[in-house]
Amino acid sequence: MTATQTTTDARIHPARSFALRHPTLCAAVFCLLSFTGFWIAQRAAHVSMVDLLVYRAEGWTVRNATDLYDMRATQHNLPNTYPPFAALVFTPLTVMGTGFLRTFGTAVNLALMVALAHLSLRLTGLPRRLPRPAAVLALAAVAVWCEPVWTTLRYGQINLLVTVAVLWDLTRRAGHRWAGVGTGIAAGIKLTPGLFVVFLGLAGLVLGVRRLRAGEPFRTSLWNDHLRRAAVATAAFGWTVGVSALALPHDSRRFWTEVLFATDRPGDVEGAGNQNLRGALARVLHTPDPGAWWLATAALVGCVGLTTAVIAQLADDTRLPNARAWAAVTCALTALMISPISWSHHWVWAVPMVLLLALEAARRRTGAWTAWTVVTGLLFCSFMVWYAPHSQKTRVELHQTPPQMLLTGIYPLIALTFLTVATTLTLRTLSRPASTPEMPARHSARELRPASR
């Protein structure tokens, strides 16, 4: 060993030793530096946080008792597209000035980013060696730079809040009395999480039928933890609808009978930011209304995705490792794909998705899984969806070339790949025996146990 190498090792060793002895402290410093850099970068980019301003305008509309769905806000003349309960939630924003509101929105979303990292790790049962706080802070520090999270904070969106609410429910222990409330309230604010209620209900019904066939009593067979969570979520969603109907009867009636069916209200379907089946088909077919093509593909993907999620949810971990994580991510991607509008910032589910792929790649130790994980993570951080020309005024997305379609269809392609692999893996579980004869009984007892305590 040369003198230079000895000197270098002497310099590296103390730092490495300190990191090994104080991983949480090092991760906290890393996260603080990352978040600070992120905040500076957002301010340097002069982010408008325009959606946050729309939320405040909705709150003002409620306070002024004017028509919630005739409202237009900001210089972009943006309408309200959420259920009326969301406007009630947004009323506290009206006490904040614009500058403070933007700072508040950024700080809350960064805190939610840490919560998302924590719940994503809990869903996948990680970490297994590092202290949990160190892993959470390190993951949050890296994931905050991916395009869906960046764009969520750029617009001041609520996607992190909605995702955290759903993941909180999915990672509760079996029998938790509040499990389901987060999903129900999230659906009351933004309807898309409602697919998780359907998913849990179907899982509960299938499990109940299995128990009946196994000879268990009717009462205990059908009332299982999956159905209980679906019922709690449904009750919470019904509560949001009821509160809105009492507080805003005119706006509630108008939303559920008119606005709900105006699928073009959020923006141009073919817009580059619309990362789902409908948006991709609109760009491929050069039409703002893909019509029957979208309905057929959405029905197919929806049925396959829900079936896959239910099978994974009920699978034993010996048949499908990290089964609950596969189920949750599959349901989330299915909801994003079949929704009429799924802007790129809705795809914050990329964080638990890539984490799940990384865990699976580490377990399998194959080049194909490792490459898939790395490429998927890089694509979510590439901002590729914005490389092609895009404009709301000229609607250039209706005239894209095939390479441009590929760029603006990258998230749906990632989702279709994931759903194909997830479906293949879950179907294999139907013919794969459990590790021991008593395994199904143990699985029934824990049902929705989170992957990590």
Buried (B, 14 or more C-beta within 10 A) or exposed (E): EEEEEEEEEEEEEEEEEEBEEBBBBBBBEBBEEBBEEBBEEBEEEEBBBBBBBBBBBBBBBBEEEEEBBEBEBEEEEBBBBBBBBBBBBBBEBBEBEEEEBBBBBBEBBBBBBBBBBBBBBBBBBBBEEBEBBBBBBBBBBBBBBBBBBBBBBBBBBBBBBBBBBBBBBBBBEBEBEEBBBBBBBBBBBBBBBBBBBBBBBBBBBBBBEBBBEEEBEEEEBBEBBBBBBBBBBBEBBEBBBEBBBEBBEEBBEBBBEEBEEEBEBBBBBBBBBBBBBBBBBBBBBEBBBBEEBBEEBBEEBBEBBBBBBBBBBBBBBBBBBBBBBBBBBBBBBBBBBBBBBBBBBBBBBBBBBBBBBBBBBEEEEEEEBBEBBBBBBEBBBBEBBBBBBBEEEEEBBBEBEEEBBEBBBBBBEBBBEBBEBBBEBBEEBEEEEBEEEEBBEEBBEEBBBBBBE
